[in-house]
Amino acid sequence: MKRELLEVFDNTFPERDYTIEIVNPEFTSVCPKTGLPDFGTITISYIPDKVCIELKSLKYYFLDFRNVGIFYENITNRILDDLVAVSQPREITVKSEWKARGGITETVTVRHSNAKA
């Protein structure tokens, strides 16, 4: 969960709005109540501004959650906050979809926009 693991690179097309979607279908963390593993899919969809998110660094950032006891809502919001801090995208959505535990699934979606008023 170290924000400093995240790297970016220059957006070659900063004048154009385009969407980048990144999907990690093998995200893992730990339930802070039971200590059992949680398995989910994290989907990031963003419109870059000056920089883009570098994928290898994102992979290592995700791996840093592997043994952390953290709730789904906190994971999703933390990822959004960290990605906004390092990349300042025009728009970004982070969605986490969690595998069933006890017959219940959960999906958490958070959004951020730098739209000019």
C-alpha positions as CSV (number, residue, x, y, z in Angstrom):
1,M,0.0,0.0,0.0
2,K,2.9,2.3,-0.6
3,R,2.0,5.1,-2.9
4,E,5.7,5.6,-3.8
5,L,5.6,2.3,-5.7
6,L,3.4,3.9,-8.4
7,E,5.2,5.3,-11.4
8,V,3.9,7.3,-14.4
9,F,5.1,8.2,-17.8
10,D,4.4,11.2,-20.1
11,N,1.1,11.1,-22.0
12,T,2.0,11.4,-25.7
13,F,-1.5,12.7,-26.5
14,P,-2.4,15.1,-23.7
15,E,-4.6,17.2,-26.1
16,R,-7.0,14.3,-26.6
17,D,-9.5,12.7,-24.3
18,Y,-9.2,8.9,-24.4
19,T,-9.9,6.2,-21.9
20,I,-7.5,3.6,-20.5
21,E,-9.0,0.6,-18.7
22,I,-6.8,-1.6,-16.5
23,V,-8.2,-4.9,-15.1
24,N,-6.6,-6.9,-12.3
25,P,-8.7,-10.1,-12.0
26,E,-6.3,-11.6,-9.3
27,F,-6.3,-9.0,-6.6
28,T,-5.9,-10.3,-3.0
29,S,-6.0,-8.9,0.5
30,V,-7.0,-10.1,3.9
31,C,-10.3,-9.7,5.8
32,P,-9.4,-7.6,8.9
33,K,-12.1,-9.4,11.0
34,T,-11.4,-13.0,10.1
35,G,-7.8,-13.0,8.8
36,L,-9.1,-15.0,5.8
37,P,-8.0,-14.1,2.2
38,D,-10.3,-11.9,0.0
39,F,-10.2,-12.3,-3.7
40,G,-11.4,-9.6,-6.1
41,T,-11.2,-7.9,-9.5
42,I,-10.0,-4.3,-9.6
43,T,-11.0,-2.3,-12.7
44,I,-9.5,1.1,-13.2
45,S,-10.9,3.3,-16.0
46,Y,-9.3,6.7,-16.5
47,I,-8.8,9.6,-18.9
48,P,-5.2,10.7,-18.5
49,D,-4.0,14.3,-18.5
50,K,-0.3,14.9,-18.5
51,V,0.8,11.4,-17.5
52,C,-0.3,7.7,-17.7
53,I,0.0,5.0,-15.0
54,E,2.9,2.6,-15.6
55,L,1.6,-1.0,-15.4
56,K,4.5,-2.8,-13.8
57,S,4.6,-0.4,-10.9
58,L,0.8,-0.8,-10.5
59,K,1.2,-4.6,-10.4
60,Y,3.7,-4.2,-7.5
61,Y,1.5,-1.7,-5.8
62,F,-1.4,-4.2,-5.9
63,L,0.8,-7.0,-4.6
64,D,1.5,-4.8,-1.5
65,F,-2.1,-5.3,-0.4
66,R,-1.7,-9.1,-0.4
67,N,-1.2,-9.6,3.4
68,V,-3.0,-6.4,4.6
69,G,-6.1,-6.6,6.7
70,I,-8.4,-4.0,5.1
71,F,-12.0,-3.6,4.3
72,Y,-13.2,-3.5,0.6
73,E,-14.4,0.1,0.9
74,N,-11.0,1.2,2.2
75,I,-9.1,-0.7,-0.5
76,T,-11.2,0.9,-3.3
77,N,-10.9,4.4,-1.9
78,R,-7.2,4.1,-1.1
79,I,-6.4,3.0,-4.6
80,L,-8.4,5.9,-6.0
81,D,-6.7,8.4,-3.7
82,D,-3.2,7.1,-4.5
83,L,-3.8,7.0,-8.3
84,V,-5.2,10.6,-8.3
85,A,-2.2,11.8,-6.2
86,V,0.4,10.4,-8.6
87,S,-1.3,10.9,-12.0
88,Q,-3.8,13.7,-11.7
89,P,-6.1,12.2,-14.3
90,R,-9.0,14.2,-15.9
91,E,-11.4,11.5,-14.7
92,I,-10.9,8.1,-13.0
93,T,-13.2,5.4,-11.7
94,V,-12.0,2.5,-9.5
95,K,-14.3,-0.5,-9.2
96,S,-13.7,-3.5,-6.9
97,E,-15.7,-6.7,-7.3
98,W,-15.3,-9.3,-4.6
99,K,-15.8,-13.0,-4.8
100,A,-18.6,-14.5,-2.6
101,R,-17.9,-15.2,1.0
102,G,-20.8,-16.7,2.9
103,G,-23.0,-16.4,-0.2
104,I,-22.5,-12.6,-0.3
105,T,-20.7,-10.6,-2.9
106,E,-19.8,-6.9,-2.9
107,T,-18.9,-4.3,-5.5
108,V,-17.5,-0.9,-4.6
109,T,-17.2,1.9,-7.1
110,V,-15.5,5.3,-6.5
111,R,-15.0,8.2,-9.0
112,H,-12.9,11.4,-9.2
113,S,-13.0,14.2,-11.8
114,N,-10.8,17.2,-12.4
115,A,-13.5,18.7,-14.6
116,K,-13.2,22.5,-14.8
117,A,-16.3,24.2,-13.5
